[in-house]
Amino acid sequence: MKRLILIFTLILVFILSSNVVLSKVENRISNSTNISTGINYYHESMGYIPQNVEKIDRDLDYIQEKFSSIKIYHNPYKPQDIQHTALIANIARNQGLYVIWNENNDTQQFTESNWQDYVNKVKEDCKIANKLNVNEFLVGNEISIHNDGSIGFNDTNL
């Protein structure tokens, strides 16, 4: 009986906390000036424009006033940057933004010999994004401009 009461209590707490988060997001969307658009946070999330936590928080606070979604980027070949991208995703989700995480390789040329390494890196990044409750996880952005064009590994087959 105690176990049943505990389970019921946990379910109730989950439902109530979910409703609070949903109502905050619904209020933000209904008060938004433009709910059908989002914004890219490319250079910041890729580390090209270094940002500290306070600057990221200010940026995203401003962004969420005008937009309902944000697209962030991570290069799976730069594992040292994953914590930075995860931080941005976490702040954005906490501010009620719809977060799109894009795996974006702009440093390596894909070949048949390194493709599986790329796949493995993307899978690891996906696990991190999933833990952060990212809304979308995109793979394959501009892949065709980063391949060696070999038979079986060209734009058509990718």
BAVEX-940408 format. One record per residue (C-alpha): x, y, z; chain; residue number from 1; residue in three letters. Coordinates in steps of 0.001 Angstrom, whole numbers. Example, Ala and Ser with C-alpha at 12.3 -4.5 7.8 and 13.67 -1.06 7.14 Angstrom:
<rs>
@xx->12300&yy->-4500&zz->7800&kette->A&nr->1&rest->ALA
@xx->13670&yy->-1060&zz->7140&kette->A&nr->2&rest->SER
</rs>
This chain:
<rs>
@xx->0&yy->0&zz->0&kette->A&nr->1&rest->MET
@xx->2850&yy->2396&zz->874&kette->A&nr->2&rest->LYS
@xx->4452&yy->1639&zz->-2491&kette->A&nr->3&rest->ARG
@xx->1194&yy->2446&zz->-4293&kette->A&nr->4&rest->LEU
@xx->857&yy->5762&zz->-2428&kette->A&nr->5&rest->ILE
@xx->4477&yy->6624&zz->-3266&kette->A&nr->6&rest->LEU
@xx->3942&yy->5830&zz->-6949&kette->A&nr->7&rest->ILE
@xx->730&yy->7864&zz->-7020&kette->A&nr->8&rest->PHE
@xx->2487&yy->10796&zz->-5315&kette->A&nr->9&rest->THR
@xx->5378&yy->10693&zz->-7789&kette->A&nr->10&rest->LEU
@xx->2999&yy->10609&zz->-10739&kette->A&nr->11&rest->ILE
@xx->1040&yy->13537&zz->-9314&kette->A&nr->12&rest->LEU
@xx->4233&yy->15569&zz->-8745&kette->A&nr->13&rest->VAL
@xx->5341&yy->14821&zz->-12310&kette->A&nr->14&rest->PHE
@xx->1973&yy->15869&zz->-13751&kette->A&nr->15&rest->ILE
@xx->1873&yy->19072&zz->-11721&kette->A&nr->16&rest->LEU
@xx->5454&yy->20046&zz->-12566&kette->A&nr->17&rest->SER
@xx->4865&yy->19273&zz->-16251&kette->A&nr->18&rest->SER
@xx->1781&yy->21481&zz->-16269&kette->A&nr->19&rest->ASN
@xx->3732&yy->24363&zz->-14753&kette->A&nr->20&rest->VAL
@xx->6444&yy->24109&zz->-17415&kette->A&nr->21&rest->VAL
@xx->3879&yy->23715&zz->-20202&kette->A&nr->22&rest->LEU
@xx->1864&yy->26687&zz->-19020&kette->A&nr->23&rest->SER
@xx->5005&yy->28848&zz->-18931&kette->A&nr->24&rest->LYS
@xx->5876&yy->27787&zz->-22468&kette->A&nr->25&rest->VAL
@xx->2281&yy->28275&zz->-23655&kette->A&nr->26&rest->GLU
@xx->2194&yy->31760&zz->-22105&kette->A&nr->27&rest->ASN
@xx->5492&yy->32663&zz->-23728&kette->A&nr->28&rest->ARG
@xx->4289&yy->31422&zz->-27118&kette->A&nr->29&rest->ILE
@xx->934&yy->33197&zz->-26838&kette->A&nr->30&rest->SER
@xx->2734&yy->36433&zz->-25878&kette->A&nr->31&rest->ASN
@xx->5404&yy->36041&zz->-28537&kette->A&nr->32&rest->SER
@xx->5480&yy->38563&zz->-31344&kette->A&nr->33&rest->THR
@xx->6440&yy->35926&zz->-33889&kette->A&nr->34&rest->ASN
@xx->5937&yy->32278&zz->-33001&kette->A&nr->35&rest->ILE
@xx->6559&yy->30911&zz->-36466&kette->A&nr->36&rest->SER
@xx->10237&yy->31807&zz->-36688&kette->A&nr->37&rest->THR
@xx->13431&yy->30847&zz->-34996&kette->A&nr->38&rest->GLY
@xx->17005&yy->31977&zz->-35081&kette->A&nr->39&rest->ILE
@xx->20398&yy->30380&zz->-35667&kette->A&nr->40&rest->ASN
@xx->22975&yy->30704&zz->-32914&kette->A&nr->41&rest->TYR
@xx->25735&yy->29410&zz->-35165&kette->A&nr->42&rest->TYR
@xx->28983&yy->31237&zz->-34456&kette->A&nr->43&rest->HIS
@xx->28390&yy->31231&zz->-30715&kette->A&nr->44&rest->GLU
@xx->27530&yy->27545&zz->-30428&kette->A&nr->45&rest->SER
@xx->30359&yy->26471&zz->-32759&kette->A&nr->46&rest->MET
@xx->32798&yy->28386&zz->-30556&kette->A&nr->47&rest->GLY
@xx->33820&yy->30897&zz->-33223&kette->A&nr->48&rest->TYR
@xx->32603&yy->33725&zz->-30992&kette->A&nr->49&rest->ILE
@xx->33492&yy->32669&zz->-27439&kette->A&nr->50&rest->PRO
@xx->30764&yy->33442&zz->-24907&kette->A&nr->51&rest->GLN
@xx->30643&yy->33215&zz->-21139&kette->A&nr->52&rest->ASN
@xx->27552&yy->32015&zz->-19277&kette->A&nr->53&rest->VAL
@xx->26300&yy->35539&zz->-18553&kette->A&nr->54&rest->GLU
@xx->26536&yy->36572&zz->-22224&kette->A&nr->55&rest->LYS
@xx->24800&yy->33388&zz->-23391&kette->A&nr->56&rest->ILE
@xx->22033&yy->33935&zz->-20855&kette->A&nr->57&rest->ASP
@xx->21547&yy->37547&zz->-21997&kette->A&nr->58&rest->ARG
@xx->21568&yy->36533&zz->-25671&kette->A&nr->59&rest->ASP
@xx->18997&yy->33800&zz->-25132&kette->A&nr->60&rest->LEU
@xx->16855&yy->35988&zz->-22926&kette->A&nr->61&rest->ASP
@xx->16658&yy->38513&zz->-25756&kette->A&nr->62&rest->TYR
@xx->16117&yy->35785&zz->-28350&kette->A&nr->63&rest->ILE
@xx->13201&yy->34231&zz->-26461&kette->A&nr->64&rest->GLN
@xx->11440&yy->37610&zz->-26431&kette->A&nr->65&rest->GLU
@xx->11280&yy->37579&zz->-30238&kette->A&nr->66&rest->LYS
@xx->11484&yy->33923&zz->-31246&kette->A&nr->67&rest->PHE
@xx->10144&yy->30598&zz->-30071&kette->A&nr->68&rest->SER
@xx->12987&yy->28394&zz->-31324&kette->A&nr->69&rest->SER
@xx->16741&yy->28404&zz->-31636&kette->A&nr->70&rest->ILE
@xx->19097&yy->26302&zz->-33735&kette->A&nr->71&rest->LYS
@xx->22487&yy->25534&zz->-32241&kette->A&nr->72&rest->ILE
@xx->25406&yy->23757&zz->-33837&kette->A&nr->73&rest->TYR
@xx->28076&yy->21308&zz->-32777&kette->A&nr->74&rest->HIS
@xx->30959&yy->19820&zz->-34721&kette->A&nr->75&rest->ASN
@xx->31333&yy->16161&zz->-33706&kette->A&nr->76&rest->PRO
@xx->35038&yy->16411&zz->-34550&kette->A&nr->77&rest->TYR
@xx->35497&yy->19000&zz->-31809&kette->A&nr->78&rest->LYS
@xx->34628&yy->17046&zz->-28656&kette->A&nr->79&rest->PRO
@xx->36228&yy->19772&zz->-26550&kette->A&nr->80&rest->GLN
@xx->33291&yy->22039&zz->-27521&kette->A&nr->81&rest->ASP
@xx->30495&yy->19686&zz->-26467&kette->A&nr->82&rest->ILE
@xx->30131&yy->21177&zz->-22980&kette->A&nr->83&rest->GLN
@xx->29756&yy->24657&zz->-24454&kette->A&nr->84&rest->HIS
@xx->27033&yy->23511&zz->-26851&kette->A&nr->85&rest->THR
@xx->25317&yy->21574&zz->-24052&kette->A&nr->86&rest->ALA
@xx->25384&yy->24682&zz->-21856&kette->A&nr->87&rest->LEU
@xx->23677&yy->26737&zz->-24563&kette->A&nr->88&rest->ILE
@xx->21065&yy->24000&zz->-25084&kette->A&nr->89&rest->ALA
@xx->20385&yy->23785&zz->-21360&kette->A&nr->90&rest->ASN
@xx->19958&yy->27545&zz->-20926&kette->A&nr->91&rest->ILE
@xx->17724&yy->27728&zz->-24005&kette->A&nr->92&rest->ALA
@xx->15497&yy->24871&zz->-22807&kette->A&nr->93&rest->ARG
@xx->15264&yy->26444&zz->-19336&kette->A&nr->94&rest->ASN
@xx->14107&yy->29675&zz->-20959&kette->A&nr->95&rest->GLN
@xx->11338&yy->27808&zz->-22786&kette->A&nr->96&rest->GLY
@xx->12866&yy->27859&zz->-26256&kette->A&nr->97&rest->LEU
@xx->12350&yy->25031&zz->-28720&kette->A&nr->98&rest->TYR
@xx->15915&yy->23808&zz->-29286&kette->A&nr->99&rest->VAL
@xx->17224&yy->22320&zz->-32523&kette->A&nr->100&rest->ILE
@xx->20704&yy->20789&zz->-32186&kette->A&nr->101&rest->TRP
@xx->22515&yy->20460&zz->-35509&kette->A&nr->102&rest->ASN
@xx->25560&yy->18247&zz->-35963&kette->A&nr->103&rest->GLU
@xx->27651&yy->20326&zz->-38340&kette->A&nr->104&rest->ASN
@xx->31016&yy->19100&zz->-39558&kette->A&nr->105&rest->ASN
@xx->33025&yy->21907&zz->-41086&kette->A&nr->106&rest->ASP
@xx->36512&yy->20506&zz->-40499&kette->A&nr->107&rest->THR
@xx->36731&yy->16973&zz->-41928&kette->A&nr->108&rest->GLN
@xx->36211&yy->15533&zz->-45381&kette->A&nr->109&rest->GLN
@xx->34086&yy->12381&zz->-45223&kette->A&nr->110&rest->PHE
@xx->35486&yy->9229&zz->-46770&kette->A&nr->111&rest->THR
@xx->34485&yy->5595&zz->-46614&kette->A&nr->112&rest->GLU
@xx->37334&yy->4998&zz->-44171&kette->A&nr->113&rest->SER
@xx->36266&yy->7660&zz->-41627&kette->A&nr->114&rest->ASN
@xx->32481&yy->7441&zz->-42010&kette->A&nr->115&rest->TRP
@xx->31955&yy->5007&zz->-39124&kette->A&nr->116&rest->GLN
@xx->33997&yy->7251&zz->-36836&kette->A&nr->117&rest->ASP
@xx->31651&yy->10119&zz->-37722&kette->A&nr->118&rest->TYR
@xx->28602&yy->7937&zz->-37055&kette->A&nr->119&rest->VAL
@xx->29976&yy->6970&zz->-33634&kette->A&nr->120&rest->ASN
@xx->30702&yy->10591&zz->-32708&kette->A&nr->121&rest->LYS
@xx->27202&yy->11672&zz->-33734&kette->A&nr->122&rest->VAL
@xx->25649&yy->8882&zz->-31644&kette->A&nr->123&rest->LYS
@xx->27570&yy->10062&zz->-28569&kette->A&nr->124&rest->GLU
@xx->26498&yy->13660&zz->-29141&kette->A&nr->125&rest->ASP
@xx->22909&yy->12523&zz->-29577&kette->A&nr->126&rest->CYS
@xx->22988&yy->10929&zz->-26127&kette->A&nr->127&rest->LYS
@xx->24046&yy->14255&zz->-24611&kette->A&nr->128&rest->ILE
@xx->21393&yy->16204&zz->-26520&kette->A&nr->129&rest->ALA
@xx->18769&yy->13677&zz->-25450&kette->A&nr->130&rest->ASN
@xx->19696&yy->14095&zz->-21772&kette->A&nr->131&rest->LYS
@xx->19155&yy->17833&zz->-22210&kette->A&nr->132&rest->LEU
@xx->15684&yy->17273&zz->-23711&kette->A&nr->133&rest->ASN
@xx->16623&yy->18964&zz->-26958&kette->A&nr->134&rest->VAL
@xx->13545&yy->19065&zz->-29189&kette->A&nr->135&rest->ASN
@xx->15250&yy->18134&zz->-32465&kette->A&nr->136&rest->GLU
@xx->18596&yy->16580&zz->-33324&kette->A&nr->137&rest->PHE
@xx->19653&yy->17116&zz->-36941&kette->A&nr->138&rest->LEU
@xx->22313&yy->15098&zz->-38723&kette->A&nr->139&rest->VAL
@xx->23585&yy->15570&zz->-42222&kette->A&nr->140&rest->GLY
@xx->23720&yy->19329&zz->-42598&kette->A&nr->141&rest->ASN
@xx->25766&yy->20140&zz->-45715&kette->A&nr->142&rest->GLU
@xx->27203&yy->16630&zz->-45762&kette->A&nr->143&rest->ILE
@xx->27427&yy->16687&zz->-49540&kette->A&nr->144&rest->SER
@xx->30022&yy->19461&zz->-49512&kette->A&nr->145&rest->ILE
@xx->32249&yy->17517&zz->-47135&kette->A&nr->146&rest->HIS
@xx->32639&yy->14173&zz->-48922&kette->A&nr->147&rest->ASN
@xx->35421&yy->12904&zz->-51147&kette->A&nr->148&rest->ASP
@xx->33066&yy->11942&zz->-54009&kette->A&nr->149&rest->GLY
@xx->34386&yy->8397&zz->-54287&kette->A&nr->150&rest->SER
@xx->32173&yy->5734&zz->-55867&kette->A&nr->151&rest->ILE
@xx->29592&yy->4652&zz->-53335&kette->A&nr->152&rest->GLY
@xx->30339&yy->7721&zz->-51242&kette->A&nr->153&rest->PHE
@xx->29117&yy->10672&zz->-53266&kette->A&nr->154&rest->ASN
@xx->26285&yy->13203&zz->-53119&kette->A&nr->155&rest->ASP
@xx->23767&yy->10784&zz->-54629&kette->A&nr->156&rest->THR
@xx->24479&yy->7994&zz->-52153&kette->A&nr->157&rest->ASN
@xx->24712&yy->10213&zz->-49113&kette->A&nr->158&rest->LEU
</rs>
